[in-house]
Amino acid sequence: MPARSKSALWLGILIGTALVASTSFLVARAGHAIGSINSASSSHSTRTPAPGQSGSVGPSPIPTPTGPPVSHGRITWNDDFSTKGLSGWRFLTGNVGGQAPMHELQYYEQSNATVSHGTLVLTANKGGGGNTCKYGPCQYTSVRMISYFQQAYGVFEARIKLAGGLGIWPAFWMQGANFNKVGLPAAGEIDIAEINGQPPTNLLGGYIHAPNNVKPFYQLMPHALSDGYHIYAIAWTTKGITFYVDGKPYGNFAAYSGWPYNHPFNIILSLAVGGKWPRNPPASTHFPVHMYVSWLRVYRPGR
């Protein structure tokens, strides 16, 4: 998601979280039993208040599911990294995202993606390997990988342990396969799971980027997203796109005439460092930083 909009939206989330905390404290002092949010639960344009918080800029609590569980259909593609290695992926090289307004710090290299015991490991390292970035000598290396596979519609899901740390930007996302011809936002972008390392670290973000139409969806989880694995998914049909985490829906984007989600998309895994949205990593962020992927699966509704 573009950094300038993410920054504005994240500021709103932080303000909203502070307001919720203040309100909880005052009500508790008054003798009412009130808990904190979630006490019952376990290239990346302008952000808007989180769903379920009409008139507020705070994130929504974990909602009662608004739709059915994921209905998978028949599998059309998968990668469990046990037999194919990384042959199903192409890799970007260079300081992609280093230009304004992103100002990301990493230099992408394929060598920062490895497979260990059937798990894909994306690594961000301190040190630029002697490469030159748009801001001067590179300070970090990392990786962005794009699937050769592409599909329109279906269920796209992955089991991932997202990387954590201030200034770290892990993402599982999709981009229109016609990106090289029309660019963004015309090609369309779907950010299935994305965090920027800033508090609250248990806030999951899913985002839609279409021309003149940017929509965020948020889900507060019981613990920091970097603490463990979760299954992140979307179900994409001609009627809309529903976001899921661990099999539960938390947001839906309705289709409209002319939307850019009517053609094949590629899957992207990336681990960015620094920039306008996550901000640059402080000394307290310890490198190397890792993002782990157990598997990816794609399904198409069918008999």
Helices and strands as residue ranges (DSSP letters): H 3-29, E 74-79, E 89-91, E 106-108, G 110-112, E 113-116, E 119-126, E 132-133, E 136-137, E 140-151, E 154-161, E 168-176, H 179-182, E 189-194, E 203-210, E 213-220, G 225-227, E 230-237, E 240-245, E 248-254, E 265-273, E 289-300
